[in-house]
Amino acid sequence: MGSERWWDGSGWASYTRRATAGDDARRIPLRALWWALLGIAVGEIAGSVLALGVGSATGTPVTAAAPELAGELGLWAGMIGAVLVVSRNYGSRSLREDFGLALRPVDLAVGLGVAVIGLVVVQVVGAVFAGTRFAGSNTQILSGERGHPAGVVVVTLIVAVGAPVFEELFFRGLIRTALASKLGGQGAVWGQALLFGLAHLGEAHGLGNVSVVLSLVLLGAVLGYTAMLTRRLGGGMVAHGLFNLTAALVVFAVH
């Protein structure tokens, strides 16, 4: 079956795919993905209800900062709920052991490097599609808050703090680990990356989704390999946060 190599914080080591079901000796089964699907569905519904409720109560559109935050909280609740249920029913009940939820000092440097790689990848995709009908953007949540200091703070916290934590735990943790039980490490990285990209479908207008989804599939792959090689989510969370923070700063700097 062969072996793969990972970084354990002190040096390179190897593990056998046959002995580890393809991923870090974690054995979350593929059927756990049903809980992931349920979690994302419940989260989407709860997020929509909360966003509409807050928007109605405050007299603001659902795309405003307060309803957007409420919507994200509902979505994240569904995600973390799925993660906790899977860990309890199929794993060790430890998010560290089951999904690699850990952060070490070295992950700060790893995250910075991975964020740069991710930014380069996304810029390349943007350049390829620039000027075509397939070019799009999913930064509307940011640009809509220009000129509103409170809104800027809220959406920046959403994209640079909340999203990296919950999305890394859900996609690079639960989904990647479950897929690895059948697809092995490499297949799981690309499988979760595809799902990560498709999860953002509709955030751009029309055919502009092509470049957005492709960019996020590739970014998801970069983050997936980071999780697989380090056997932790810390580096990916840092990278994801820095990537989104950079996007926010760029958007808010444009007048």
N, C-alpha and C positions, 0 to 999 in steps of 0.2 A: 504493500500500500504506500510505501515511501514515508518520508519524514518532512517536517517543516521546521523553520527556525523562528525564534521569537527573542525579544529582548527582555531580560528579567531584572534589569536595573543595575546589574553588575557585569553582564557580559552576554554573549550570544549562547543560547542553548537550543536543543532540538527536542522534538517530541514525535512520536510515531502516530500517524493518522489512524491506524487500525486500533491502537490502544485508547485513543482519545475521542473517537467518533468525529474527528476532524477539527476540534476546536478546544484547546486549552483544558482538556480533561473535564469540561462541563458537559453534562448530558441532558440538557433540556430537550425534550422530544419535539418532533415537528408538529405534532397535534396541538402543542401549546400556542401555535399561531392562531387557532380559533379564538383564543382569549384575546390575542392582540387585535384581531378583527373586531371582536365585540367591544373591546376597550376604545378603539378609535371611533366606532360608530356611536357609542354612548357619549363619548367626549364631544363629538361633532354636534350631536343633538343638544346636549347640555350647554355647550358653548353658544349655540344659536339662540337657545331660550334665554340664557343669561344676558347675551348681548342685546337682544330685543327688549328684554325687561329693563335693563339699565338705560338703554337708549330712550325708551318710552318715559321712564321716570325723570330723566334729565333733559328731555326734549332735544336730544342730539341724534344724529344719524348713527347707524351701527358701525360705521367706519371711523367714528371719533374715538379719542383715546380711551375714555372710560368704558364704553361698550366693548371696545376691542380688547381691553384688559379682562373684562368679565368673560368674554368669549374664550380667550386663551386659557383662563383659569378653569373653565369647564372642560376644554379639550385636554389640558394637562391632567386633570383629575381622572379622566377616562384612561389616559396613558399609564399613569402611575398605578391606577387600580389594576390594570391588566398585568403590569410588572409584578405587583405584590401577590396577586392571585397565582400567577405562574410559579413564582419563587416558593410560595407556600405549598402548592399542590404537586409540583414536579421537581423542585430543587431542594436546597438546604435551608431555605428561609433566610439566607444571607445574601443581600444584593452584591456584596463584595465577592463572595464565592461563586454565585450563580452567573453574574453578569459583568464582573470586573469593576464594580463601582469603587474606585479608589483614586486618590490623587497624591502623587509624590512630588517633591521639589523639582525633580528633573522634568516633570511633565510641563512645567512652565516654559522651559526651553523647547521641548518637543512641540508644544502647542504653538509657539511662535513660528517655528520652522514650517509646521504643517499649514498654518494659516497663510503663510506666504505662498506655499505651493498651491493651496486652494484658490487664492486670489489670482494667481497667474493662470491657472486652468480656466477659471471663469472668464477672465479677460480674453483669453485666446478664443473661447467659444463665442464671446460677444463680438470679437473682431471678424470671425468667420461669417457671422450672420448680419453684421452691420449693413444697413441700407437695404435689407430685404424685408419681405413681409413676415419672415420667421423671427425677426428680432423682437424681443419683448423684455419686460421688466416686472419684478414682483416687489418693488420698493414703494408701492403706493401707500402702505401703512405708515411709511416714514415721511414721504413728501407731503402727505395730507396734514401733517402737524407743523409744517414750517410756520414760524411766526407765533406759535403758541408754546411758551416755555414749559408749562406743566405737561402738555401733550408730548413735547419732545422728550422730557424725562421719562414719562410712562412708556412710550413706545421703545425708547432706547433700552430700558430695563427689560421689556418683553423680549426683544430680539437678541440682546447681548448677554442676558443672564438667564431668564426663564427658559427660552427656547433651547439653548445649548444643553442645559441640564436634562430637561425632560425628553428632548428628541434624541440625545445620545443614549440615554438609558433605554428608551423604547426601541429605536432602530438599531444602533450598534450593540446594544445590550441584549434585549429580549429577542428581537427578530433575527439578528445575525447569529446568535447562539443557537436558536431553534433550527434555523436553516442549516447550520453546520452539522447537525446530527445526521443529515442525509446528503448534503452537497459538499461537505468538507469545507475547509477554511476559505479557499479561493472562491468557490461557488457561493458561499454564504455572503462574502463581501459584496459581490456583484448583485446577488439577489436582493439584499437589503438596500443596496444603492438604487436599484431600479424602483423599488417600492417607495423609497424616500423621495425620489424625483417625481413619481406619479402622485404622491401625497400632496404635492404643490401644484398639481394641474388645476388650471382655472384661475391662478393668481395673476396671470397676464391676460391680455385681450386676444381672442381668436388664435391665429396661427403663431402669435408671439409666444405661445406656450411651448413651442418646439424648442427654442433656444433656452427658455427658463428651465424646462424639465431636463434637457440634456446637461445643462450646467450643473444642476443639482444632483443628477445621477453621478456625474464625475466627481463632484465634491463629496457625495456620499461614499463613493469608492475610496477616495483619499482618506476620509475619516474612518472607514471600515478597516482599511489596511493598518491605520494607526492603532486601532483597538486590537486587531489581531496580533500585530508585532509586539506591542507593549503588554498585551494581556490585561489592559486596564482601560477605563473610559476617561481617565483624568486628562490625558493629552488631547484627546478629541474634544472634550468639553472646553478646554482652554482655546484650542484652535477655532472651534465653532463660534465661541464668544468673540474672539478677536476678529474673525472674518465678518461677523454681523456688525460689530462695533465700527469697523472700518467702513462698511457700506453705509451705516447711519451717519458717520461723520462726513462722508462724501456728499450724501444727499442733503444734509443740513447746511453744508458749506456752499451749496449752489443756490443762488438767489435769482 
